[in-house]
């Protein structure tokens, strides 16, 4: 991928979430690019079965970035080559952001912020494989000089894009993400910085872009409301922008459930539950639907419950519209 997508709203990598059914749903709501789940390089080298599912790419997905984490250069290179044999990707993203104790204990994730020489060498060597190299990372401190120095090291080593989260390692996911310092980095390195952290509304997306970021990663906020994305696109004047009408939501969730029926039931129900809270949010009777779907014995039953509600609600809306038209006359 030599050029960045014109659509700057992108789906972030999320462990145990951004497999192909989820990515496909987000491409339907309008993201310009998506990431795979964060994959452990050693798990890929050891050929764990779950890893192959994580890397599976559906034929009609849009631009897809592979995300790997590793504590050493050799494992990263071997895993990247194996991943590209399994599937195709537009870029390789090296995770230098994850604050998980397990990931950091392996020498990967956010621990690389304290191992800058290893981080730079990973990028330099990975670049030789011929893939565009991206990095997802955090601010090393709330000192702008430290942030600029860290970003400069990554970009000078060959990173084409740096997705910068405005929390420090010690913060984990607590407190707030410092959007201003991410914006300062974006202005210091034009066209190189993607904003990430605390994106919950379409205005959050616009704020990152106005501060100079070339793209914005949506993550936890999109689990609560995927329709933040088409709303942001509408405000940006892009063609995929639209309102989250009942019909649009029905189309999106019906396709998502149909895709979930193609994967193992336990995985399908896990993914469904991550999105249950946003299904037909605010619509009459939807809370009862969500409760029933959560208790379903499997994805097939959950899909049947969804279709029954959607069809009945559609009939109700049609009758209401007809009655309103009749009252006008």
Backbone bond lengths (Angstrom), bond angles and torsions (degrees), N, CA, C in turn:
res aa  C-N    CA-C-N  psi(-1)  N-CA   C-N-CA  omega(-1)  CA-C   N-CA-C  phi
1 X - - - 1.465 - - 1.528 108.05 -
2 X 1.321 116.09 99.67 1.454 120.58 -177.43 1.520 112.75 -81.21
3 X 1.327 116.29 -28.18 1.458 120.65 -179.71 1.525 110.10 -117.27
4 X 1.330 116.32 145.64 1.460 120.82 175.94 1.530 109.32 -72.82
5 X 1.333 117.85 147.38 1.467 119.95 177.82 1.530 111.09 -60.51
6 X 1.335 116.39 146.17 1.465 120.15 176.39 1.524 111.19 -65.07
7 X 1.326 115.33 -30.01 1.467 121.09 177.65 1.533 108.03 -83.40
8 X 1.346 118.85 114.71 1.468 121.26 -172.66 1.526 115.47 -90.83
9 X 1.335 118.23 7.65 1.471 120.78 -178.44 1.525 108.21 -100.88
10 X 1.333 115.90 113.89 1.464 121.21 -169.79 1.525 111.40 -123.76
11 X 1.331 115.08 150.32 1.465 121.13 178.10 1.522 109.91 -86.66
12 X 1.322 116.20 126.10 1.462 122.12 -179.50 1.523 111.21 -74.61
13 X 1.331 117.30 158.41 1.469 119.78 172.30 1.516 109.67 -72.88
14 X 1.331 116.89 133.10 1.466 121.08 177.05 1.517 108.77 -136.15
15 X 1.324 115.72 122.28 1.467 121.35 -177.71 1.520 110.87 -59.47
16 X 1.317 115.80 134.53 1.471 123.94 178.48 1.526 113.03 65.21
17 X 1.320 117.73 14.54 1.462 120.15 -179.46 1.527 112.60 -128.64
18 X 1.327 118.55 -53.03 1.467 119.22 -169.66 1.536 113.42 -83.13
19 X 1.330 114.83 56.15 1.469 120.87 170.03 1.528 107.44 -85.74
20 X 1.329 117.00 178.14 1.468 118.95 -168.56 1.531 114.92 -60.41
21 X 1.356 122.17 -36.87 1.470 117.60 179.34 1.533 113.01 -62.12
22 X 1.326 115.91 -38.27 1.468 120.13 179.32 1.522 110.41 -71.19
23 X 1.323 116.33 -45.71 1.469 118.97 179.25 1.521 110.96 -59.47
24 X 1.325 115.63 -41.56 1.464 119.65 -178.71 1.532 110.61 -62.80
25 X 1.333 117.04 -39.50 1.458 120.04 176.49 1.526 110.44 -61.57
26 X 1.322 116.60 -42.19 1.462 118.92 -177.89 1.525 112.46 -72.04
27 X 1.309 117.15 -30.73 1.469 117.61 172.40 1.529 109.80 -64.78
28 X 1.319 117.32 -35.68 1.471 120.37 178.55 1.531 111.44 -66.62
29 X 1.332 117.23 -36.29 1.468 117.90 178.86 1.521 111.80 -79.75
30 X 1.349 116.49 -12.02 1.458 117.10 168.49 1.507 119.60 125.93
31 X 1.353 120.65 5.54 1.466 118.21 -179.81 1.528 110.62 -62.42
32 X 1.326 115.20 150.79 1.458 120.13 -179.89 1.509 113.40 -89.46
33 X 1.337 116.31 -11.63 1.466 121.59 -176.21 1.524 107.55 -166.85
34 X 1.326 116.34 152.46 1.469 120.59 177.71 1.523 109.91 -137.52
35 X 1.323 114.89 163.55 1.464 122.01 176.00 1.527 109.96 -115.12
36 X 1.314 115.63 153.61 1.460 120.36 169.41 1.526 108.20 -71.45
37 X 1.316 116.07 173.21 1.460 119.18 168.12 1.527 108.11 -61.34
38 X 1.324 117.05 158.58 1.460 120.40 172.87 1.529 107.82 -71.22
39 X 1.324 116.38 121.02 1.464 121.77 -175.28 1.529 109.94 -111.17
40 X 1.328 116.37 134.69 1.463 121.33 176.69 1.523 109.38 -75.83
41 X 1.318 116.65 127.60 1.466 120.50 -179.33 1.524 111.70 -57.81
42 X 1.314 117.18 -41.40 1.471 119.89 -178.46 1.527 111.50 -66.81
43 X 1.324 116.89 -36.81 1.472 119.89 177.79 1.519 110.35 -63.84
44 X 1.311 116.49 -36.49 1.465 120.94 178.20 1.525 110.57 -68.85
45 X 1.323 116.58 -42.13 1.462 120.54 178.68 1.527 111.60 -65.60
46 X 1.338 116.07 -32.81 1.471 120.41 179.55 1.523 112.00 -86.64
47 X 1.335 115.37 1.36 1.466 123.18 172.93 1.529 112.56 59.92
48 X 1.329 115.78 45.10 1.463 120.17 174.46 1.527 108.90 -63.69
49 X 1.319 117.09 136.30 1.470 120.87 -175.09 1.526 112.51 -61.21
50 X 1.334 117.26 -35.42 1.469 120.36 -178.33 1.520 111.78 -64.36
51 X 1.322 116.17 -28.74 1.460 120.33 -178.67 1.521 110.90 -66.79
52 X 1.313 116.88 -38.31 1.466 120.12 -178.67 1.525 110.68 -65.25
53 X 1.325 116.46 -35.73 1.465 119.44 175.12 1.527 110.10 -65.82
54 X 1.341 116.86 -41.18 1.466 121.26 -179.44 1.523 111.70 -59.89
55 X 1.329 116.15 -31.73 1.464 120.74 -176.18 1.527 113.38 -93.73
56 X 1.316 116.58 -6.31 1.469 119.59 -179.96 1.522 109.94 -62.50
57 X 1.331 115.65 133.42 1.461 121.15 -177.96 1.516 109.98 -120.43
58 X 1.325 116.39 126.63 1.463 121.26 178.72 1.522 108.66 -74.71
59 X 1.333 116.57 147.85 1.467 120.46 -169.79 1.525 114.23 -62.43
60 X 1.354 118.01 -27.03 1.466 118.66 -175.48 1.531 113.30 -104.48
61 X 1.334 117.37 14.80 1.463 118.94 176.85 1.523 110.48 -67.88
62 X 1.327 115.74 152.19 1.456 121.46 175.51 1.518 110.72 -81.07
63 X 1.339 117.55 -161.81 1.467 121.11 -179.03 1.527 111.93 -54.23
64 X 1.332 115.27 131.49 1.466 120.88 -174.73 1.527 110.40 -129.41
65 X 1.323 115.53 130.29 1.465 122.20 179.78 1.529 109.11 -107.57
66 X 1.316 116.15 129.41 1.461 122.87 176.95 1.525 109.13 -80.24
67 X 1.325 117.27 130.84 1.470 119.79 176.16 1.525 110.81 -115.63
68 X 1.332 115.19 122.87 1.461 121.85 178.57 1.524 110.04 -122.00
69 X 1.334 115.75 153.00 1.465 118.52 167.33 1.512 108.55 -127.97
70 X 1.322 114.85 146.69 1.459 121.07 -178.59 1.519 108.90 -157.53
71 X 1.329 114.97 153.34 1.458 119.66 176.89 1.508 113.07 -97.19
72 X 1.335 116.60 -6.65 1.466 119.01 -179.98 1.521 110.64 -144.41
73 X 1.299 115.35 156.80 1.468 121.99 -174.17 1.522 111.58 -65.46
74 X 1.322 117.28 -46.37 1.466 120.95 -175.00 1.525 111.86 -59.54
75 X 1.328 116.91 -45.25 1.472 120.39 179.96 1.521 111.03 -63.65
76 X 1.324 116.76 -40.62 1.461 120.76 179.39 1.521 110.68 -60.63
77 X 1.322 116.91 -46.53 1.465 120.74 -177.47 1.524 111.46 -64.59
78 X 1.327 115.95 -44.41 1.463 119.76 -179.46 1.528 110.83 -64.39
79 X 1.326 116.24 -42.64 1.466 120.53 -179.60 1.523 111.40 -66.44
80 X 1.320 117.14 -40.38 1.467 120.75 179.88 1.521 110.83 -61.63
81 X 1.319 116.45 -44.00 1.467 119.61 179.78 1.526 111.24 -65.09
82 X 1.332 116.68 -38.84 1.464 120.37 178.34 1.525 110.40 -65.97
83 X 1.328 117.20 -41.76 1.468 121.21 -179.97 1.521 111.16 -61.74
84 X 1.320 116.94 -41.33 1.466 120.66 -179.67 1.525 111.70 -71.23
85 X 1.337 116.99 -19.89 1.470 119.02 173.08 1.528 110.56 -76.34
86 X 1.339 116.04 -30.34 1.467 121.19 -178.20 1.518 111.54 -77.61
87 X 1.334 116.19 -40.51 1.462 120.25 -174.89 1.521 109.42 -150.17
88 X 1.326 116.63 -176.62 1.466 121.00 179.05 1.524 109.26 -115.88
89 X 1.327 115.25 144.87 1.461 121.29 -178.84 1.520 108.95 -142.51
90 X 1.332 114.88 153.20 1.458 119.24 -179.68 1.529 112.67 -84.79
91 X 1.328 117.45 -19.94 1.464 121.47 179.44 1.524 109.00 -162.75
92 X 1.327 115.22 162.38 1.462 122.46 174.40 1.520 108.22 -110.16
93 X 1.322 116.82 123.07 1.468 121.86 177.05 1.527 108.91 -105.99
94 X 1.322 115.75 127.87 1.466 121.13 177.68 1.524 108.02 -97.27
95 X 1.328 116.67 123.46 1.459 119.68 -178.81 1.527 110.85 -79.82
96 X 1.321 115.18 118.04 1.460 122.93 174.05 1.524 108.72 -126.74
97 X 1.354 115.07 31.54 1.466 120.55 -173.69 1.516 114.33 -124.43
98 X 1.324 117.65 -28.52 1.466 120.37 -171.33 1.532 111.07 -63.99
99 X 1.364 117.09 123.56 1.464 119.98 -178.64 1.523 114.10 -91.82
100 X 1.349 116.75 6.50 1.462 120.66 -180.00 1.534 110.31 -57.51
101 X 1.329 115.88 134.63 1.464 120.28 -179.24 1.526 111.38 -59.84
102 X 1.331 115.86 -38.97 1.466 120.25 -179.22 1.522 111.10 -64.54
103 X 1.331 116.29 -44.91 1.467 120.55 -179.82 1.525 110.22 -66.46
104 X 1.323 116.77 -43.92 1.464 120.04 -178.76 1.525 111.90 -67.72
105 X 1.331 116.81 -32.59 1.468 120.01 178.48 1.524 111.48 -64.69
106 X 1.340 116.06 -25.81 1.466 120.35 178.33 1.524 111.69 -79.21
107 X 1.323 116.38 -6.45 1.463 120.39 -177.65 1.512 112.94 93.53
108 X 1.342 116.40 -0.99 1.460 120.38 -178.32 1.511 112.53 -101.75
109 X 1.324 115.56 -167.86 1.454 121.09 178.58 1.516 112.05 59.42
110 X 1.328 116.32 -140.65 1.463 121.62 -174.37 1.525 113.37 -67.65
111 X 1.345 118.13 -14.50 1.469 119.30 178.71 1.525 111.25 -63.85
112 X 1.331 117.21 -21.75 1.464 120.56 -179.86 1.526 112.07 -69.08
113 X 1.325 116.96 -18.56 1.471 119.62 175.66 1.526 109.78 -62.06
114 X 1.327 116.26 -30.92 1.470 121.35 178.12 1.524 112.20 -93.66
115 X 1.326 116.64 5.05 1.472 121.99 177.22 1.531 107.97 -130.53
116 X 1.331 116.96 61.23 1.466 120.52 -172.48 1.524 114.55 -59.48
117 X 1.325 117.36 -33.08 1.466 119.09 179.80 1.526 111.32 -65.63
118 X 1.337 116.07 -40.65 1.470 120.45 177.54 1.523 109.90 -67.08
119 X 1.330 116.42 -42.32 1.466 120.88 179.75 1.523 110.84 -58.71
120 X 1.321 116.49 -47.08 1.466 120.69 -179.25 1.523 111.23 -64.98
121 X 1.328 116.74 -39.96 1.465 120.24 -179.61 1.524 111.09 -67.00
122 X 1.331 117.45 -36.32 1.467 120.69 175.41 1.528 110.53 -56.96
123 X 1.312 115.57 -46.83 1.465 119.99 -178.44 1.524 110.64 -65.34
124 X 1.335 116.48 -47.37 1.469 120.15 -178.36 1.523 111.66 -59.19
125 X 1.329 116.83 -44.68 1.464 120.00 -177.68 1.527 111.61 -73.64
126 X 1.332 117.18 -39.35 1.467 120.30 179.44 1.520 111.08 -64.55
127 X 1.309 116.23 -34.71 1.470 120.54 179.99 1.532 111.01 -61.38
128 X 1.328 116.79 -30.27 1.469 121.07 -179.96 1.527 112.32 -66.44
129 X 1.341 116.56 -18.00 1.469 120.19 178.80 1.528 111.52 -73.03
130 X 1.323 116.25 -14.45 1.462 119.94 177.23 1.516 114.95 96.43
131 X 1.349 117.39 5.88 1.466 120.55 178.74 1.531 109.24 -97.54
132 X 1.327 118.47 146.81 1.468 119.35 168.39 1.536 108.31 -63.38
133 X 1.317 117.00 133.27 1.462 121.29 -176.90 1.526 110.59 -106.73
134 X 1.320 114.68 125.99 1.457 122.52 175.11 1.527 108.37 -113.70
135 X 1.318 115.70 161.45 1.467 121.36 175.76 1.523 108.51 -133.55
136 X 1.320 116.18 137.12 1.472 121.33 170.51 1.519 106.54 -111.80
137 X 1.335 116.55 122.95 1.456 119.57 -172.93 1.528 111.24 -147.34
138 X 1.324 115.10 -175.44 1.463 123.30 179.49 1.524 109.85 -123.12
139 X 1.319 115.33 166.82 1.456 118.11 173.16 1.534 108.15 -72.27
140 X 1.340 118.34 136.30 1.470 120.19 -179.81 1.527 112.36 -71.74
141 X 1.339 115.91 -26.72 1.464 122.19 176.79 1.524 106.59 -162.04
142 X 1.320 116.51 -178.39 1.464 119.54 176.92 1.530 111.33 -93.68
143 X 1.305 115.70 16.53 1.461 122.31 175.93 1.525 108.46 -93.88
144 X 1.334 116.47 121.19 1.462 120.48 -175.55 1.526 112.13 -59.82
145 X 1.326 116.85 -34.99 1.464 120.33 179.63 1.529 110.59 -62.42
146 X 1.333 116.64 -41.92 1.471 120.93 178.34 1.529 110.87 -64.55
147 X 1.326 115.74 -41.97 1.468 120.64 -179.54 1.522 110.39 -64.00
148 X 1.337 116.22 -45.53 1.466 120.59 -179.56 1.528 111.09 -63.83
149 X 1.325 116.26 -40.07 1.466 120.78 179.74 1.530 110.86 -64.09
150 X 1.336 116.95 -42.22 1.466 122.09 179.77 1.530 110.86 -65.65
151 X 1.315 116.75 -46.26 1.470 120.19 179.48 1.528 110.70 -64.29
152 X 1.331 116.42 -39.32 1.467 120.61 179.63 1.521 110.81 -63.07
153 X 1.331 116.86 -40.73 1.470 120.50 178.57 1.525 110.56 -61.04
154 X 1.329 117.07 -44.99 1.465 121.42 -178.04 1.522 111.64 -66.47
155 X 1.316 116.19 -44.56 1.470 120.87 -177.77 1.525 110.69 -70.83
156 X 1.329 117.22 -39.93 1.467 120.75 178.31 1.524 111.50 -64.26
157 X 1.335 116.52 -31.69 1.470 120.50 178.22 1.521 111.76 -72.76
158 X 1.340 117.02 -18.05 1.466 119.60 176.83 1.506 116.41 127.63
159 X 1.338 118.14 5.26 1.468 119.71 178.29 1.525 109.63 -68.37
160 X 1.317 115.46 126.19 1.465 119.94 179.91 1.518 111.26 -79.45
161 X 1.328 116.59 -28.75 1.456 121.40 -179.07 1.523 108.87 -145.48
162 X 1.330 116.18 139.43 1.465 121.48 176.94 1.525 108.08 -122.15
163 X 1.328 116.32 112.67 1.463 121.40 174.98 1.521 106.78 -85.73
164 X 1.325 115.83 112.05 1.460 121.18 -170.90 1.528 111.38 -108.42
165 X 1.332 115.11 119.66 1.468 122.28 177.65 1.519 108.11 -94.18
166 X 1.335 116.64 131.28 1.453 120.95 -174.21 1.513 115.95 -83.99
167 X 1.326 118.00 28.67 1.468 121.91 171.58 1.523 108.52 -116.63
168 X 1.311 116.29 149.50 1.460 120.80 175.01 1.530 109.34 -81.23
169 X 1.313 115.75 169.33 1.470 120.53 178.64 1.526 110.64 -61.44
170 X 1.330 116.30 -42.85 1.467 119.71 -177.19 1.526 112.39 -65.87
171 X 1.330 117.34 -25.38 1.466 120.29 177.57 1.518 112.53 -69.94
172 X 1.320 116.85 -29.85 1.460 119.58 -171.81 1.513 108.80 61.34
173 X 1.339 116.88 -119.42 1.468 120.51 176.27 1.531 110.69 -114.30
174 X 1.329 115.78 17.44 1.461 120.28 179.74 1.528 110.27 -88.17
175 X 1.330 115.08 166.61 1.450 119.13 178.45 1.517 111.39 65.47
176 X 1.311 115.84 -155.53 1.467 119.88 -178.28 1.518 111.03 -119.23
177 X 1.319 114.85 155.74 1.457 121.81 177.36 1.530 108.44 -82.90
178 X 1.324 116.69 133.08 1.467 121.80 -178.02 1.526 109.58 -82.58
179 X 1.314 114.73 90.40 1.464 120.80 -177.13 1.531 111.86 -67.56
180 X 1.327 116.27 -31.08 1.467 119.58 -178.39 1.521 111.90 -66.33
181 X 1.334 116.34 -40.25 1.462 118.61 -178.92 1.531 110.73 -71.43
182 X 1.334 116.74 -31.16 1.473 120.25 173.59 1.527 109.13 -64.73
183 X 1.334 116.17 -41.20 1.460 120.55 177.53 1.518 112.50 -63.25
184 X 1.338 116.97 -38.91 1.469 120.60 177.13 1.527 110.24 -61.88
185 X 1.328 116.14 -41.49 1.467 120.12 178.13 1.524 110.56 -64.61
186 X 1.334 116.31 -40.33 1.468 120.56 179.73 1.521 111.25 -62.53
187 X 1.323 116.60 -37.99 1.468 119.49 178.57 1.527 111.30 -72.61
188 X 1.332 116.52 -30.68 1.468 120.41 179.61 1.524 112.08 -75.04
189 X 1.344 116.18 -27.79 1.473 121.10 -178.61 1.529 108.66 -128.82
190 X 1.323 117.75 74.54 1.479 121.45 -174.73 1.525 112.51 -56.75
191 X 1.341 115.27 133.33 1.455 120.83 176.64 1.511 115.10 77.12
192 X 1.336 117.18 6.66 1.469 120.37 -175.47 1.530 114.38 -116.49
193 X 1.324 117.78 -17.13 1.465 120.60 -170.99 1.529 111.79 -109.87
194 X 1.321 115.11 127.56 1.463 122.38 172.41 1.527 107.74 -103.18
195 X 1.321 116.56 136.51 1.456 120.63 -179.84 1.515 112.01 -88.55
196 X 1.323 116.50 139.63 1.461 120.75 177.31 1.522 109.46 -151.10
197 X 1.337 114.90 145.42 1.460 120.55 -179.58 1.510 112.37 120.38
198 X 1.334 116.41 119.99 1.474 122.85 176.90 1.525 113.02 59.34
199 X 1.319 116.33 47.31 1.468 120.42 174.68 1.527 107.10 -99.66
200 X 1.329 115.65 100.33 1.465 120.99 -176.59 1.527 113.40 -118.46
201 X 1.334 116.70 -17.12 1.464 120.67 -179.12 1.518 109.93 -135.00
202 X 1.324 115.79 166.26 1.462 119.76 177.32 1.526 110.83 -64.27
203 X 1.328 117.29 -31.18 1.466 119.93 177.97 1.526 111.42 -67.61
204 X 1.337 117.30 -30.71 1.469 120.39 174.94 1.527 110.14 -63.33
205 X 1.323 116.17 -41.36 1.469 121.08 177.56 1.521 109.66 -59.95
206 X 1.323 116.16 -50.19 1.462 120.98 -177.91 1.528 111.67 -62.16
207 X 1.329 116.84 -36.31 1.461 120.51 -179.17 1.528 111.01 -62.71
208 X 1.327 117.20 -45.64 1.466 120.12 177.57 1.530 111.00 -59.67
209 X 1.323 116.39 -43.90 1.463 120.09 -178.82 1.525 111.24 -66.16
210 X 1.320 116.55 -39.98 1.467 120.57 178.69 1.525 111.62 -65.59
211 X 1.330 116.41 -26.51 1.465 120.63 178.67 1.530 111.87 -80.91
212 X 1.339 116.98 -4.81 1.458 119.82 174.55 1.511 116.56 112.41
213 X 1.342 118.13 0.72 1.470 120.16 179.55 1.526 110.32 -69.32
214 X 1.324 116.16 143.89 1.464 120.49 179.67 1.520 111.54 -80.33
215 X 1.329 116.35 -22.93 1.460 121.99 178.53 1.515 109.78 -153.04
216 X 1.331 115.78 169.27 1.465 121.40 178.60 1.521 108.36 -134.87
217 X 1.326 116.74 129.21 1.461 121.08 176.36 1.523 109.85 -92.12
218 X 1.319 116.25 126.41 1.463 120.85 173.99 1.529 107.54 -101.20
219 X 1.332 115.56 135.98 1.469 119.84 -176.34 1.518 110.13 -134.89
220 X 1.335 117.24 -103.77 1.466 120.63 -174.90 1.525 112.68 -59.53
221 X 1.319 116.76 -35.12 1.461 119.90 178.85 1.512 112.50 -62.43
222 X 1.337 116.15 -33.11 1.467 120.42 -179.49 1.517 112.03 -74.70
223 X 1.337 117.74 -21.24 1.464 120.13 175.49 1.522 109.87 -70.18
224 X 1.321 115.74 -33.42 1.466 120.36 179.39 1.523 111.68 -80.44
225 X 1.329 116.13 -31.97 1.461 119.78 -177.75 1.526 110.59 -155.14
226 X 1.341 117.61 89.89 1.469 120.39 178.88 1.526 113.10 -61.27
227 X 1.335 116.38 -20.68 1.461 119.98 -174.15 1.525 112.69 -82.25
228 X 1.334 116.16 2.86 1.465 120.96 166.41 1.531 108.91 -59.05
229 X 1.321 115.61 -33.83 1.467 120.53 -174.59 1.528 112.31 -67.83
230 X 1.342 120.29 -56.72 1.468 118.10 178.34 1.525 112.81 -63.14
231 X 1.340 117.03 -27.71 1.466 119.81 176.52 1.526 110.03 -66.13
232 X 1.331 116.81 -43.78 1.468 120.58 177.80 1.523 110.94 -63.92
233 X 1.324 116.44 -41.52 1.464 120.45 179.95 1.521 111.08 -63.51
234 X 1.334 116.38 -37.42 1.469 120.28 177.80 1.526 110.10 -63.42
235 X 1.326 116.84 -42.56 1.467 120.66 179.58 1.527 111.62 -66.95
236 X 1.330 116.02 -27.27 1.466 120.72 177.77 1.526 112.25 -84.33
237 X 1.340 115.73 -7.86 1.462 120.13 -179.74 1.515 113.57 76.66
238 X 1.330 117.21 22.48 1.465 121.01 179.76 1.522 110.24 -90.35
239 X 1.326 115.90 155.72 1.470 120.52 -168.68 1.527 113.90 -66.70
240 X 1.320 118.86 -25.00 1.466 120.46 -179.81 1.524 113.11 -83.34
241 X 1.316 116.81 -0.55 1.452 119.99 -179.94 1.522 111.80 -71.74
242 X 1.319 116.44 137.48 1.466 120.64 178.56 1.524 110.01 -167.88
243 X 1.324 115.51 166.54 1.463 121.08 178.13 1.531 110.18 -82.35
244 X 1.329 115.47 151.90 1.472 120.70 -179.51 1.524 109.73 -85.19
245 X 1.322 116.47 68.20 1.463 120.75 178.20 1.527 110.32 -68.01
246 X 1.333 116.11 165.36 1.462 119.93 176.81 1.522 110.32 -57.25
247 X 1.337 116.32 -43.70 1.465 120.50 -177.25 1.528 111.17 -62.42
248 X 1.336 116.62 -41.63 1.460 120.69 179.94 1.525 110.40 -66.48
249 X 1.333 117.18 -44.75 1.463 120.44 178.32 1.528 110.89 -61.57
250 X 1.325 116.18 -42.62 1.468 120.11 179.36 1.526 110.43 -59.79
251 X 1.321 116.13 -43.81 1.468 121.16 -179.72 1.526 110.81 -63.14
252 X 1.341 116.71 -44.95 1.465 121.50 -177.76 1.524 111.45 -65.66
253 X 1.321 117.62 -49.93 1.461 120.34 -176.10 1.526 112.04 -72.74
254 X 1.310 117.00 -32.17 1.469 119.27 177.38 1.529 110.05 -65.30
255 X 1.316 117.12 -42.87 1.468 120.48 177.83 1.525 110.95 -65.82
256 X 1.331 116.55 -38.80 1.465 121.05 178.64 1.524 110.74 -62.20
257 X 1.321 116.53 -47.05 1.465 120.67 179.27 1.523 111.44 -64.14
258 X 1.320 116.33 -37.10 1.464 120.13 177.13 1.526 110.49 -62.04
259 X 1.337 116.75 -41.68 1.462 120.58 177.30 1.528 111.12 -66.02
260 X 1.327 116.90 -39.29 1.466 120.11 179.79 1.522 111.87 -62.93
261 X 1.324 116.56 -27.10 1.467 120.16 178.05 1.531 111.90 -67.74
262 X 1.338 117.28 -10.89 1.463 121.07 -178.97 1.527 112.90 -94.18
263 X 1.349 116.95 -4.17 1.465 119.24 -179.97 1.532 109.68 -115.37
264 X 1.317 116.63 172.30 1.463 120.68 -178.08 1.525 110.84 -58.30
265 X 1.325 115.15 143.43 1.462 120.64 -171.36 1.530 113.23 -59.65
266 X 1.329 117.25 -42.27 1.470 118.88 -178.27 1.521 111.24 -65.32
267 X 1.330 116.36 -37.65 1.462 120.68 177.38 1.524 110.48 -69.34
268 X 1.331 116.05 -42.25 1.465 120.77 -179.96 1.525 111.03 -59.77
269 X 1.325 117.17 -44.33 1.465 120.44 -178.93 1.532 111.16 -69.51
270 X 1.330 116.36 -34.53 1.474 120.07 175.61 1.526 110.33 -60.51
271 X 1.326 116.60 -47.25 1.464 120.40 -179.22 1.523 111.35 -67.43
272 X 1.331 116.23 -40.83 1.462 119.68 179.23 1.528 110.57 -58.81
273 X 1.327 116.61 -44.53 1.471 119.98 -176.93 1.525 112.18 -64.37
274 X 1.326 117.35 -26.52 1.460 119.76 177.49 1.524 111.70 -67.80
275 X 1.340 116.28 -22.55 1.465 120.22 -176.59 1.526 113.60 -113.46
276 X 1.321 117.44 0.03 1.465 120.23 -175.02 1.528 112.91 -55.87
277 X 1.319 116.75 -40.24 1.470 119.77 -173.18 1.520 113.31 -63.33
278 X 1.334 117.31 -19.42 1.470 118.81 -177.05 1.529 113.12 -103.13
279 X 1.325 118.42 0.11 1.466 119.98 -178.58 1.527 109.94 -73.72
280 X 1.338 114.99 116.28 1.480 122.95 -179.81 1.531 111.61 51.85
281 X 1.317 115.95 38.38 1.467 121.10 -177.85 1.529 110.94 -56.59
282 X 1.324 115.60 130.18 1.458 120.89 177.53 1.511 115.27 87.11
283 X 1.328 117.46 -5.01 1.464 119.96 -179.42 1.529 110.69 -89.94
284 X 1.325 117.90 144.82 1.472 121.19 -179.10 1.529 112.06 -56.10
285 X 1.323 116.37 128.93 1.457 121.37 176.91 1.516 114.81 83.92
286 X 1.338 117.53 -5.81 1.466 120.03 -175.10 1.523 112.36 -69.75
287 X 1.325 117.64 -31.34 1.470 119.16 -179.72 1.527 110.95 -64.57
288 X 1.348 116.39 -37.72 1.469 120.17 176.59 1.525 110.61 -66.79
289 X 1.335 115.93 -37.80 1.467 119.69 176.97 1.521 110.16 -60.69
290 X 1.324 116.59 -47.72 1.462 120.23 -177.86 1.531 111.35 -61.75
291 X 1.320 116.35 -39.61 1.475 120.04 177.84 1.521 111.10 -63.35
292 X 1.326 116.15 -42.41 1.470 120.70 179.78 1.522 110.88 -65.73
293 X 1.335 116.89 -40.99 1.465 120.41 179.77 1.523 111.01 -66.30
294 X 1.324 116.89 -36.32 1.468 120.73 179.12 1.524 111.48 -64.14
295 X 1.346 116.14 -31.20 1.476 120.76 -179.14 1.529 112.58 -91.52
296 X 1.315 117.25 0.21 1.471 120.75 -177.41 1.527 110.78 -59.25
297 X 1.337 115.61 148.56 1.466 120.85 -179.06 1.524 112.41 -77.52
298 X 1.302 116.72 -11.19 1.455 120.41 179.41 1.510 109.74 -177.53
299 X 1.327 116.05 175.13 1.462 120.29 -174.95 1.527 111.81 -67.53
300 X 1.326 118.00 -31.40 1.468 120.03 179.09 1.524 110.65 -63.22
301 X 1.327 116.60 -45.12 1.466 119.78 178.26 1.528 110.82 -65.56
302 X 1.319 117.24 -40.01 1.466 120.59 178.70 1.526 110.74 -61.25
303 X 1.329 116.03 -39.79 1.467 121.37 178.96 1.530 110.29 -65.22
304 X 1.316 116.73 -40.64 1.473 120.78 178.73 1.529 110.75 -62.90
305 X 1.320 116.86 -42.27 1.465 121.26 178.35 1.526 110.65 -62.60
306 X 1.325 115.19 -42.34 1.469 120.27 178.88 1.523 110.90 -61.14
307 X 1.330 116.18 -49.37 1.468 120.41 -177.78 1.523 111.89 -62.06
308 X 1.323 116.74 -39.74 1.462 120.39 179.24 1.527 110.61 -61.84
309 X 1.330 116.12 -46.31 1.469 120.16 179.29 1.528 110.67 -64.48
310 X 1.338 116.30 -47.27 1.466 120.59 -176.41 1.520 111.40 -61.56
311 X 1.320 116.94 -41.86 1.470 120.52 -179.61 1.527 111.16 -67.22
312 X 1.334 116.55 -43.74 1.465 120.21 179.17 1.523 111.47 -65.45
313 X 1.325 115.82 -40.35 1.462 119.38 -179.44 1.525 110.52 -68.54
314 X 1.324 115.95 -36.26 1.466 120.33 177.57 1.525 110.46 -62.66
315 X 1.343 116.36 -42.54 1.475 120.45 177.51 1.526 110.51 -63.24
316 X 1.344 115.62 -40.80 1.467 120.54 179.36 1.532 110.68 -61.67
317 X 1.344 116.10 -44.15 1.468 120.47 -179.88 1.526 111.03 -63.59
318 X 1.334 116.04 -39.77 1.467 120.37 -179.88 1.529 110.69 -64.27
319 X 1.342 116.46 -41.35 1.467 120.26 178.93 1.530 111.23 -66.40
320 X 1.339 115.75 -40.94 1.461 119.94 178.65 1.526 110.71 -62.14
321 X 1.327 115.71 -42.45 1.465 120.30 179.43 1.523 110.81 -63.75
322 X 1.340 116.59 -41.67 1.470 120.78 179.40 1.528 110.88 -64.31
323 X 1.335 116.34 -40.79 1.464 120.27 179.36 1.525 111.17 -65.88
324 X 1.332 116.24 -39.35 1.462 119.83 178.41 1.523 111.43 -64.51
325 X 1.328 115.64 -39.87 1.465 119.89 177.67 1.524 110.39 -64.61
326 X 1.332 115.92 -39.66 1.467 120.57 -179.94 1.537 110.57 -64.04
327 X 1.349 116.04 -39.78 1.469 120.12 -179.34 1.532 111.26 -64.76
328 X 1.333 115.84 -33.46 1.467 119.75 -179.73 1.524 111.44 -62.78
329 X 1.332 115.10 -30.48 1.465 119.91 -177.56 1.526 111.33 -98.39
